[in-house]
């Protein structure tokens, strides 16, 4: 189980749209997560499995009471609201999408009685949307200093694409962001731990699927192709064979999927992070694909006074 807090950690954080806990994993040992909320019961079950002391619970944020939110007495609110209204694969209905209502509701509260620090993550298409304009207008009128950027883990030397929009707003001032790493890209092999024997079977791409979709799949040969960078693993990985993530070529004409632990390592989750045993493989892929890059989160949160040390962990060693 992941450790959450250190003795004396003073920054109190509320994790909204928490998913499986990318924010919690990023700030572990540096801040106190006093509450975590998400509409997905599956995500909350995994969150509580790893962060049992964070008070995580399932909740519809559109209907959550203002006094309940303020009752957490959090210094920082982190939000990863639904991305479907802004994703290029969706209808891009923006604020007209019912899934944007919870963000609108939260911005109303923040505009009146917001915390000292607000953070937000979403797909790149969020930038320039009506929702983006609403967030910026609300925060600036409420007296926040706002910083925003697009960031991909590859800029931190992590061989996995996952570009996202990030925003940090603070009434305490902000530190300037680092531009990234000057070092080389880390080898993809550093993040892999190939299953063997019967444990390999669930990850092999069936022959008929490989014959049908192989030309459109991104299949890596680790021995023949140095410097490989995995394309973004989406929530459809394991269900959709193309444009949802990368695959690995094995001997004897076989191809396998990346395992959930391997993708978690690429995302920056620690080796102790896990799933309840009954969570299916398909559900694990979906939940990971909807989560956050812990590497990128640390780099972004390093702008917040009190969390400067996270910048040194933005591309730290993978353990385990």
C-alpha positions in Angstrom: 0.0 0.0 0.0 1.3 3.5 -0.9 2.4 5.7 1.9 0.6 9.1 1.8 1.9 11.6 4.3 5.0 12.5 6.2 5.2 13.8 9.7 4.8 17.6 9.7 3.5 17.9 6.2 1.5 21.1 6.3 -0.1 21.5 2.9 -3.6 20.1 3.0 -4.9 18.9 -0.3 -8.3 17.9 -1.7 -8.3 15.6 -4.7 -11.3 16.1 -6.9 -12.0 13.7 -9.9 -9.3 11.6 -8.2 -9.4 8.5 -10.4 -7.0 5.9 -9.1 -4.8 8.5 -7.4 -2.2 10.1 -9.7 -2.2 13.2 -7.6 -1.9 11.3 -4.4 1.1 9.3 -5.8 2.8 12.5 -6.9 2.6 14.3 -3.5 3.2 11.2 -1.3 5.6 12.3 1.5 5.3 16.0 0.7 1.6 16.9 1.5 -1.4 15.7 3.4 -4.3 14.5 1.2 -7.4 15.2 3.4 -10.1 14.0 1.0 -10.5 12.4 -2.4 -13.7 12.2 -4.5 -14.7 10.7 -7.8 -17.9 9.6 -9.4 -16.5 6.2 -10.6 -17.0 3.5 -8.1 -14.4 1.3 -9.8 -11.8 4.1 -9.6 -12.6 4.8 -5.9 -12.2 1.1 -5.0 -8.7 1.1 -6.4 -7.9 4.4 -4.8 -9.0 3.2 -1.4 -7.0 0.0 -1.9 -3.8 2.1 -2.3 -4.6 5.2 -0.2 -6.8 4.0 2.6 -6.2 7.0 4.9 -7.3 9.7 2.4 -11.0 9.6 3.1 -11.7 8.6 -0.5 -15.4 8.2 -1.4 -17.7 8.1 -4.4 -19.5 11.3 -5.0 -21.2 13.3 -7.8 -19.3 16.6 -7.7 -22.0 18.5 -9.5 -24.3 18.0 -6.6 -21.8 18.2 -3.7 -22.6 20.8 -1.1 -20.4 23.9 -0.9 -20.0 23.6 2.9 -19.0 20.0 2.6 -16.2 20.9 0.2 -15.0 23.8 2.3 -15.2 21.6 5.4 -12.1 19.8 4.3 -10.2 23.0 5.1 -7.8 22.2 2.2 -5.1 24.6 1.0 -5.0 23.1 -2.4 -7.8 21.7 -4.6 -6.6 19.4 -7.5 -9.0 18.7 -10.3 -8.9 16.3 -13.2 -12.4 16.8 -14.7 -13.8 14.6 -17.4 -12.0 15.1 -20.7 -14.7 13.9 -23.1 -16.1 17.4 -23.8 -12.7 18.5 -25.2 -11.1 15.3 -26.7 -10.5 15.2 -30.4 -12.1 11.8 -30.5 -15.3 13.1 -29.0 -18.0 15.5 -30.2 -16.2 18.4 -28.5 -19.5 19.9 -27.1 -17.5 21.8 -24.5 -19.7 23.4 -21.9 -22.8 22.0 -23.5 -21.7 18.5 -22.6 -23.4 17.4 -19.4 -20.0 16.1 -18.1 -18.8 19.6 -17.9 -21.4 20.6 -15.3 -19.3 19.5 -12.4 -16.4 21.8 -13.4 -18.8 24.7 -13.8 -20.2 24.0 -10.3 -16.7 23.9 -8.8 -15.6 27.1 -10.5 -18.7 28.9 -9.0 -17.5 27.8 -5.6 -13.9 28.7 -6.2 -14.9 32.1 -7.5 -16.6 32.8 -4.1 -14.6 31.0 -1.5 -11.8 29.1 -3.2 -8.7 27.7 -1.5 -5.2 29.2 -1.6 -4.1 27.0 -4.5 -6.1 25.4 -7.4 -4.6 22.9 -9.9 -6.2 21.3 -13.0 -5.3 18.8 -15.6 -7.0 17.9 -18.9 -6.4 16.9 -22.5 -4.6 19.4 -24.8 -7.9 20.2 -26.4 -9.1 21.8 -23.2 -6.9 24.8 -24.0 -8.9 27.3 -26.0 -12.2 25.8 -25.1 -15.1 27.7 -23.5 -14.4 25.8 -20.3 -10.8 27.0 -20.4 -12.0 30.6 -20.8 -14.4 30.2 -17.8 -11.6 28.8 -15.6 -9.2 31.6 -16.5 -11.8 34.3 -16.0 -13.0 32.9 -12.7 -9.5 32.5 -11.2 -8.2 35.9 -12.3 -11.2 37.7 -11.0 -10.8 35.9 -7.7 -7.3 37.2 -7.4 -5.2 34.1 -8.3 -1.9 34.2 -10.1 -2.3 31.7 -12.9 0.3 29.6 -14.8 -0.5 27.1 -17.5 1.4 24.8 -19.8 1.3 21.7 -22.0 3.7 19.0 -20.8 4.6 15.5 -22.0 6.6 13.0 -19.9 9.0 12.8 -22.8 10.2 16.3 -21.9 11.3 14.8 -18.6 13.2 11.9 -20.2 10.4 9.4 -19.8 9.9 7.2 -22.9 6.1 7.5 -23.0 4.0 10.1 -24.7 1.1 11.6 -22.7 0.8 15.3 -23.4 -1.6 17.1 -21.2 -2.7 20.6 -20.3 -1.9 21.7 -16.8 -2.8 24.8 -14.8 -1.7 26.0 -11.4 -3.3 29.0 -9.7 -2.3 30.5 -6.4 -2.8 33.4 -4.0 0.6 32.6 -2.5 2.7 33.2 -5.6 4.3 30.6 -7.8 7.8 29.4 -8.6 8.8 29.3 -12.2 8.6 26.0 -14.0 11.6 24.0 -15.2 11.7 23.6 -18.9 12.4 19.8 -18.5 15.4 17.6 -18.4 18.7 18.1 -20.3 19.6 14.4 -19.9 18.9 11.6 -22.4 15.7 9.7 -22.8 15.6 6.8 -20.4 15.5 3.3 -22.1 12.1 1.8 -22.4 13.5 -1.5 -21.2 14.1 0.1 -17.7 10.3 0.1 -17.2 9.6 -3.5 -18.4 9.3 -6.8 -16.5 8.3 -9.4 -19.1 5.9 -12.1 -17.8 6.8 -15.7 -18.6 5.1 -19.0 -18.9 1.4 -19.1 -18.2 1.6 -15.5 -16.9 2.3 -14.4 -20.4 -0.8 -15.9 -22.0 -3.3 -13.1 -21.1 -1.1 -10.5 -22.8 -0.5 -12.2 -26.1 -2.2 -10.7 -29.1 -4.4 -13.4 -30.7 -3.3 -14.5 -34.1 -6.4 -13.4 -36.0 -6.3 -9.9 -34.4 -2.6 -9.6 -35.3 -3.3 -10.6 -38.9 -6.2 -8.1 -39.1 -4.9 -5.1 -37.2 -1.1 -5.7 -37.3 -0.3 -3.1 -40.0 -2.0 -0.4 -37.9 -0.5 -1.4 -34.6 2.7 0.2 -33.2 4.8 -2.9 -32.5 8.2 -2.5 -30.9 11.3 -4.6 -31.3 13.4 -3.7 -28.3 16.6 -5.3 -29.7 16.5 -3.8 -33.1 15.1 -0.3 -32.3 17.0 1.7 -29.6 15.4 4.9 -28.3 11.8 3.7 -28.5 9.1 6.0 -27.1 5.7 4.5 -26.4 2.6 6.3 -27.7 -0.1 7.3 -25.3 -1.8 4.4 -23.6 -5.6 5.2 -23.5 -8.4 3.7 -21.6 -9.3 1.7 -24.7 -6.0 -0.3 -24.5 -6.8 -4.0 -24.4 -10.1 -3.4 -26.2 -9.0 -1.4 -29.3 -6.0 -2.8 -31.1 -5.0 0.4 -32.9 -4.2 3.9 -31.7 -4.5 3.0 -28.0 -1.0 2.1 -27.1 2.1 0.2 -28.1 3.0 -3.5 -28.3 6.1 -5.6 -27.9 7.4 -8.1 -30.5 8.5 -11.5 -29.1 10.1 -14.5 -30.7 8.3 -17.0 -32.9 6.0 -14.3 -34.4 4.3 -13.5 -31.2 3.3 -10.0 -30.0 2.3 -9.0 -26.5 0.6 -6.1 -24.8 2.3 -4.1 -22.1 1.2 -5.3 -18.7 -0.6 -3.0 -16.3 2.4 -2.9 -13.9 4.7 -1.9 -16.9 2.3 1.0 -17.9 2.0 2.0 -14.3 5.8 2.3 -14.1 5.8 4.4 -17.3 3.2 6.6 -15.6 5.4 7.0 -12.5 3.4 5.0 -10.0 5.5 3.2 -7.4 6.0 -0.5 -7.2 3.6 -0.9 -4.2 0.7 0.4 -6.2 -1.8 -2.3 -7.1 -5.3 -3.4 -7.7 -7.8 -5.5 -5.7 -7.6 -9.1 -7.1 -11.1 -9.1 -8.5 -10.5 -6.1 -10.8 -10.4 -7.5 -14.3 -7.5 -7.0 -16.7 -9.7 -4.9 -19.0 -10.8 -2.7 -16.2 -7.2 -2.2 -15.1 -6.2 -1.0 -18.5 -9.2 1.4 -18.6 -8.4 2.9 -15.2 -4.7 3.3 -15.9 -5.5 4.9 -19.3 -7.7 7.5 -17.6 -5.1 8.4 -15.0 -2.3 10.9 -14.7 1.4 10.9 -15.4 2.9 11.1 -11.9 6.2 12.3 -13.5 4.5 15.3 -15.1 2.4 16.0 -12.0 5.5 16.4 -9.9 7.1 18.8 -12.4 3.9 20.8 -12.4 3.3 20.9 -8.7 6.9 22.0 -8.0 5.6 25.5 -8.9 3.6 25.5 -5.6 5.3 27.0 -2.6 5.9 24.1 -0.2 6.1 21.5 -2.9 9.4 22.7 -4.6 11.1 19.3 -3.8 8.8 17.5 -6.2 10.8 19.0 -9.1 13.7 16.8 -8.1 11.5 13.7 -8.3 9.9 14.5 -11.6 12.1 11.9 -13.4 13.5 10.0 -10.5 14.6 6.3 -10.6 12.1 3.6 -11.0 12.3 1.2 -8.1 11.3 -2.4 -7.8 
